[in-house]
Amino acid sequence: MTDEHGRKALVVRGGWEGHAPVEATELFVPFLEKQGFEVHRAESPAPYADSEFMSGIDLIVQCYTMGTIEREELSGLEAAIRAGTGMAGWHGGIADSYRNSSDYLHLIGGQFACHPGKDPAEREGSQADNFVPYTVNMLPEAATHPITEGIADFDLVTEQYWVLTDDYIDVLATTTQQVRPWDPWHREVTSPAIWTRRWGNGKIFVTTPGHSLDVLQDDSVRTIIERGMLWASR
């Protein structure tokens, strides 16, 4: 790996606290610093509107679930990516951000729709109601991609994202929602679980596992995120 000292990363975190945005992003800051990044932290998307600042950012790591984004912030984010700034994120921090903005959805290429949960008779009113066992299935193209090379299919027990996407994403892995007796759908549904997207001169990386700290520390998930951040960076 080439040593590229002098790169700058912007970590944007906040929104719904259930995804522990501060603790989750801090898991990856030491890795970024070790890779030579100067890491800046922000608790809102406000820096996106500062075009001079953003022109010097090589990588955005966003963990901002739901919340809102102002027009100037989104315009600045899109312009930075188009100019070559990379963007990376996991779970709701990137795929369930800024529901008020269809333009943000267009930029990312996929949006959280739901995470079907346990049998209603087993639910207790906690986040764990949506934790189900599932497999992340690597596609053939994942075998030679720098983000996923050498990583086999792996199993998790956590939220399984059903996402709505378009055809302009490059999918590396999928996950398939089963049909259980209590579900209203009638056939299995396969959703992207890891994808990339190129936008202008910039690159975007998304992985849907990452609901909680234990999932982020799973060997496969953490490796994929670390590689994904480096892949996306300018």
Secondary structure by P-SEA (a helix, b strand, c coil): ccccccbbbbbbbbcccccaaaaaaaacaaaaaaaccbbbbbccccccccaaaaaaccbbbbbcccccccaaaaaaaaaaaaabbbbbcccccccccccccaaaaaaaccccccccccccccccccccccbbbbbbccccccccccccccccbbbbcccccccccccccccccbbbbbbcccccccbbbbbbccbbbbcccbbbbbbcccccccccccaaaaaaaaaaaaaacc
